[in-house]
């Protein structure tokens, strides 16, 4: 099981990342502009913003671990990750992919 502090260390290890409060949740943005992940500590999950292609790749691995946020944001690539089920390497890949997507925009 991965805890929120481990996920926080992964996000903050990426260049240009800063943490901020997003409606009462820890969130991370790059270069002070684009949010790429938001943490849901009480639900023990993380949301990452992915491209639709990346979202489908992660979801195809295991839809019990990676799945679209169940609203309009999920249709735009917002993806939940269950921290109680995900492997550390896959969480790192997903957060890094979200960061790269935000950095390109």
C-alpha positions in Angstrom: 0.0 0.0 0.0 1.3 3.4 -1.0 0.7 6.3 1.4 0.0 10.0 0.5 3.4 11.1 1.6 5.1 8.8 -0.9 2.9 10.1 -3.7 3.7 13.6 -2.5 7.4 12.9 -2.7 7.0 11.6 -6.3 5.1 14.7 -7.4 7.5 17.1 -5.7 10.5 15.4 -7.2 9.5 16.6 -10.7 11.1 19.8 -11.9 9.1 23.0 -11.5 6.5 21.4 -9.3 4.8 23.2 -6.5 2.1 22.1 -4.1 -1.0 24.2 -3.4 -4.5 23.8 -1.9 -7.2 23.0 -4.4 -10.6 23.2 -2.7 -9.2 21.6 0.4 -7.1 19.0 -1.3 -3.4 18.9 -1.9 -2.7 19.5 -5.6 0.4 19.9 -7.7 1.1 22.2 -10.6 4.0 22.8 -12.9 5.6 26.2 -13.4 2.8 27.8 -11.3 0.2 27.2 -14.0 -1.0 23.7 -14.9 -2.3 21.3 -12.3 -1.3 17.7 -13.1 -2.4 15.8 -10.0 -4.7 16.2 -7.0 -4.7 14.1 -3.9 -7.8 12.7 -2.2 -6.3 11.7 1.2 -9.5 10.5 2.9 -10.4 8.3 -0.1 -6.8 7.1 -0.3 -6.5 7.9 -4.0 -4.9 10.3 -6.5 -6.2 12.0 -9.6 -3.9 12.6 -12.5 -4.7 14.5 -15.7 -3.7 12.4 -18.7 -4.2 12.6 -22.4 -7.1 10.4 -23.5 -4.6 7.9 -25.1 -2.5 7.7 -21.9 -5.7 7.3 -19.8 -6.8 4.3 -22.0 -3.3 2.7 -21.6 -3.4 3.0 -17.8 -7.0 1.9 -17.6 -6.3 -1.1 -19.7 -3.8 -2.3 -17.2 -6.3 -2.7 -14.4 -9.6 -0.8 -14.2 -9.8 -1.4 -10.4 -6.6 0.6 -10.0 -6.9 3.2 -12.8 -10.2 4.5 -13.9 -11.7 7.8 -15.3 -13.1 10.3 -12.8 -16.9 9.7 -13.1 -17.9 13.1 -14.5 -17.1 15.3 -17.4 -13.5 15.6 -16.3 -13.1 11.9 -16.7 -14.0 12.3 -20.3 -11.1 14.7 -20.7 -8.5 12.4 -19.2 -8.9 12.9 -15.4 -8.0 9.5 -14.0 -8.3 8.2 -10.4 -5.6 5.9 -9.0 -6.3 3.7 -6.0 -3.3 3.9 -3.7 -4.2 0.8 -1.8 -3.8 -1.3 -5.0 -1.2 0.4 -7.3 2.4 -0.6 -7.5 5.0 2.1 -6.8 6.5 2.0 -10.3 3.1 2.4 -11.9 2.1 5.3 -9.7 5.4 7.0 -10.5 4.8 6.4 -14.2 1.3 7.8 -14.0 2.3 11.0 -12.1 5.3 11.5 -14.3 3.1 11.1 -17.5 0.6 13.6 -16.1 3.5 16.0 -15.4 4.9 15.6 -18.9 1.5 16.3 -20.4 1.1 19.5 -18.4 4.7 20.6 -19.2 4.0 20.3 -23.0 0.9 22.5 -22.9 
